[in-house]
């Protein structure tokens, strides 16, 4: 079970950057390049999430099938304004993005 959790966390943190700030093009990495280097990991792809300025990434979901021992093909992110985005785990392209609930409602 611990292996499932480790793969889930490590799998996404290597792949994603999140937009933030007021200037266009500002990004914040979830994990610094220095930390990745210390762990002997590398970035396979990067993508900017299609969330609005001022929104933050609140949750990440990577379905993992422990019975099959592998990650699912999609990554899901949920923003502070309840906007959900789905990415292809292998290539990083956006599959869909949409509001799943009114801002402020628990999801």
Helices and strands as residue ranges (DSSP letters): H 2-13, E 17-19, E 27-29, H 33-38, E 57-61, E 64-65, E 70-71, E 74-79, E 83-88, E 94-99
